[in-house]
């Protein structure tokens, strides 16, 4: 007596060309997001409702990315008859779910705009429909990133993965525009503690500005160091950290129409990230990918250099007036935060 077993569906891998096309579609989607952000900030008086040319670019990019993602499963239907379940290349099944989440958020955003109105100022960052659509777009657009992680390849596959991760970070800025250190001018304002008449320190607006400035450097460290470590854990990739900072800078500069001194801050951050990339690749070549404390060192080095680059760019453009304790302490805090993130990202030690 013989028994037969049903064939087990195997997950295929997208080709490099398929990943690159996904990135190309994602480029249009993230460009539309940046244009829409610029419109919300600069031409709000001319916007009426949901149906604007700025939304058109964004949703065209989304439509192309979603259609391409579903096509990748559909064209494999000869090998996977139930293609909607089994035909997805590695990394793209989750992307398809992201497409549905984005659709839900986008449909809700249309109703929101047509009934409640258009968000201005900080309100777009807190709109529930924007948050849902952003989450879906990030999941959808990072399919090439997951494809890269599944393959472990370099070259164009790695470039597609880095680009997808960069777009994800740019998408997160929809929710964190107000917290990005590239846009803070807090270090240009001097701070002196003020004593009360009966002793003790009096809270002043300058003090709150300092705290806000320091927090912005820590938030930006979280925003870029976590994805850098996720990629570096897979393999050392030149320009990975630079791409993340460049994406953040492009998003913020476009929305705010390339202001000074922030443009100089962005230039300093990009230059510092490029130096960090070169050092991390060199460290891997010398110490090896299995070196002790590899990820904590990478997180600390990258975070500290990016923070220092921002402060240097701001100083050259407008003058940093924080005391040495404050600006040096901020750099040290980002170094420690980056190192801690690296420890969390590292594989746990196995004791025998």
Buried (B, 14 or more C-beta within 10 A) or exposed (E): EEEEEEEEEEBBBBEBEBBBBBBBBBBBBBBBBBBBBBBBBEEEEEBEEBEBEBBEBBBBBBBBBBEBBBEBBEEBEEEBEEBEEBBBBBBBBBBBEBBEBBBEBBEBBBEBBEEEEBBEEEEBBEBEBBBBBBBBBBBBBBBBBBBBBBBEBBEBBBBBBBBBBBBBBBBBBBBBBBBBBBBBBBBBBEBEEEEEEEEEEEEEEBBEBBEEBBBBBBBBBBBBBBBBBBBBBBBBBBBBBBBBBBBBBBBBBBBBEEEEBBBBBBBBBBBBBBBBBBBBBEBBEEEEEEEEBBBBBBBBBBBBBBBBBBBBBBBBBBEBBBEEEBBEEBBEBBBBBBBBBBBEBBEEEEEE
